[in-house]
Amino acid sequence: MLSGCSGVGKDTVVKEIVRIAPEFVISVSATTRKIRSNEKNGIDYHFLSAQDFDSAVSSNKFLEYASYCGNRYGTLKNEVEKYTKKGRNVILVIEVQGGKKVKKSRPDSVSVFILPPSLHELENRLRSRGLDDEESIIRRLKRAEFEIEESKNYDLRIINKNYAICAQDILEFIREIAP
């Protein structure tokens, strides 16, 4: 599983891991967040209504789920199982609340937290991507402080200065501890 602050480059790093290591696949998370113009349902996320999300929770369909900055996110069990049954390594891109739940239910999982070079750089990345209003940026930066503190519970903490180097270093770590 892989976590990191909003805007740290998780998706870019994970896409690079999958590109250079085809034995890995990305689990598509579910969310109640509104779809962005550049996203596709079922590819970027499984976009669910609050009611459908609640129904999935009630039916025990999530491996983990949590609230983050006013929206809910979760990993559907069937999304992971369809790949593990084929012998693939599944990367969950999840936030720290979900990370704790996965580590508890699957203690053999490898946890990686991607850190920004600095909080100032993180703020620059959030602003430059142009996806969030000022209130959301402030909320995400405040949340980042909590997440960085929680990152101490992860197997690997790594700074993303360059996504390709970061991806390579993560793969080396995973291959060392999980043959």
RAHU-V71375 format. One record per backbone hydrogen bond with DSSP energy under -0.5 kcal/mol. CO is the residue of the C=O (numbers start at 0). NH is the residue of the N-H. E is the energy in kcal/mol with one decimal. If there is no record, write none. Layout:
CO_NH_E, CO_NH_E
This chain:
0_111_-2.2, 1_93_-2.0, 2_113_-3.0, 4_7_-2.0, 8_12_-2.4, 9_13_-2.9, 10_14_-2.4, 11_15_-1.6, 12_16_-2.2, 13_17_-2.4, 14_18_-1.8, 15_19_-2.2, 16_20_-1.9, 20_23_-2.3, 22_88_-2.7, 24_90_-3.2, 26_28_-0.7, 28_45_-2.7, 29_73_-2.1, 30_47_-3.1, 35_38_-2.0, 39_42_-1.7, 39_43_-2.6, 39_44_-0.9, 44_41_-3.8, 44_46_-0.8, 45_30_-2.3, 45_47_-0.6, 48_52_-2.4, 49_53_-2.6, 50_54_-2.1, 51_55_-2.1, 52_56_-2.2, 53_57_-2.7, 54_58_-1.8, 55_60_-2.7, 56_59_-1.8, 60_76_-2.9, 63_74_-2.4, 65_72_-2.8, 67_70_-1.7, 70_67_-3.4, 71_31_-2.0, 72_65_-2.6, 73_29_-3.2, 73_75_-0.6, 74_62_-3.4, 74_63_-0.9, 75_78_-0.7, 75_79_-1.2, 76_80_-2.7, 77_81_-1.7, 79_82_-1.1, 79_83_-2.4, 80_84_-2.1, 82_85_-1.1, 82_87_-2.1, 83_86_-1.6, 87_89_-0.5, 88_24_-2.3, 89_91_-0.6, 90_26_-2.7, 90_92_-0.6, 91_1_-3.4, 91_93_-0.9, 94_98_-2.3, 95_99_-2.0, 96_100_-1.5, 97_101_-2.5, 98_102_-2.4, 99_103_-1.9, 100_104_-2.3, 101_105_-3.2, 105_108_-2.3, 110_154_-0.6, 110_155_-1.7, 111_2_-2.8, 112_114_-0.6, 112_157_-2.6, 113_4_-0.8, 114_159_-2.8, 117_121_-2.1, 118_122_-2.4, 119_123_-2.1, 120_124_-2.4, 121_125_-2.5, 122_126_-2.4, 123_127_-2.5, 124_128_-1.5, 125_129_-0.5, 125_130_-0.6, 126_129_-0.9, 132_136_-2.3, 133_137_-2.4, 134_138_-2.2, 135_139_-2.6, 136_140_-2.4, 137_141_-2.2, 138_142_-2.2, 139_143_-1.9, 140_144_-1.3, 141_145_-1.1, 142_146_-2.5, 143_147_-2.7, 144_148_-1.6, 145_149_-2.2, 146_150_-1.5, 148_151_-1.2, 149_152_-2.1, 150_153_-1.9, 155_112_-2.9, 157_114_-3.3, 158_160_-1.2, 161_165_-2.7, 162_166_-2.5, 163_167_-2.1, 164_168_-2.5, 165_169_-2.2, 166_170_-2.4, 167_171_-2.3, 168_172_-2.1, 169_173_-2.7, 170_174_-2.6, 171_175_-1.6, 172_176_-1.9, 173_177_-2.5
